[in-house]
Amino acid sequence: MKTVLITGCSSGYGLETARYFHSQGWNVVATMRTPRDISIRASERLRVLPLDVTNPASITQALAASGPIDVLVNNAGIGLFGAFEVTPMATIREVFETNTFGVMAMTQAVLPAFRARKAGVVVNVTSSATLAPMPLVAVYTSSKVAVEGFTASLAHELQDFNVRVKLVEPGYAPTTRFASNGGARMEGLIPEAYAGFAQGVFEQFANQAATTKESDVAEAVWRAANDTSGQLRFPAGADAVALAMRG
């Protein structure tokens, strides 16, 4: 029986992905900064562990507690929406610490075991913002584009060791906690000069016909984790698929 470790399982994509893998009979290690009940039927195949992907000691402890894993899903991330002009550099670094460096740190931590076994999969969850330019998410987008470049390069680097590295690119998911998870870091990031422009962007999102559900992402992660075709990118959600097809 295979084991998957998923980061960022407190809500949204991570929680739904944990549920999906569990329903498929896998052992699931669901991680989050502050462990809580994640509403999956109690099972010996489910463990919930604390993990802060920005903390090296936390990463070491989580991987020691999880034991050997077959798949790592790097899903943990924080959102940011606002005008780049007024975004503090401290906030930019905070976004990169989780969205980019956290992915790298987790990946680096599991690679020795994957390489030694000549088996393992890393699935990195990014965003459809990498597929087409979107306004007012310059910092968030750049943190995810960095992961895309990292993943594409690493896939070649690990090929000889039979370690696969994949990307899942979710679209716009209005039912997730993207905005609320941004919390205080988003306050004041739409100054008056940008207010009219931002209002138009908000209206465009509100009227978007094709969107992404958490289940779309969970199913795309599942496909990526089990794919042996060499496919790198897995857009998730009708809007993401449409953007990917546009090239």
C-alpha positions, 0 to 999 in steps of 0.5 A: 500500500502506497503512502502520500504526504500532503502539505497544507491540508487544513482546507481547500485543495490539500484537504480534498486531495487527502480525502481523495487519496484516502478514498483510493486506499492509500495511506495518507499523511496530512500535514498542516501548521496546526493539526486539527480534525479534517473530517476524514473517517478515522482510519489507520491509513490516516495520520495528521501531523504538524508541519511548517514548510518554512521551518527546517526542524519542523520538516525534519520532525514531520518526515521522521514521524511519517516514515517512508513515503511514495509521493510528496504533494507540495500544496501548502501556499499563501495567497496575495492580491494587491498592487505590487507598487505598495507591497512591502518587501517583507510581505514578498519574502513571506510569500516566497518563503512558503510558496517557493522555498517551502516547496524546495525545502520539502523536495530536497528533504525527500530526495535522498530516500527517493533516489536511493530507492529509485522510486518516488513522485513529487507533485508541486501545486502551482496556479493557472496564473502561470498560464496567462498573465493576471493583474494584481497577483504579480508577487503570488504569480512570480512565486508560482512561476519560480516553482514551475521552472524549478520543477521542469528542470528537476524532472530532467535531473531526476529522470535517471533515478526513476524519480518523477516530478510533476506540476498541477496548475489549478484554476480560479476556485472561488470556494477556497480560502485564498483571500481569507488565508491572505489575512492581514498581509493583504490590508492596504494593498489596493491604494486609491490610485488602483481602486477603479482598476481593482474593481474591474478585476473583481467584477471579472472574477465574479462573472467568470463562467468557468471555474475550478473545484477542489475536487478538480485539483484532487483528481489532477494530483491523483493523475499526476502522482500515478502518471508514467507517460512523462507528462509534466503539467496537469491543468486542473479545472475547466478554466485552467484547461482552457488556458492551457489549450490556448498555449 
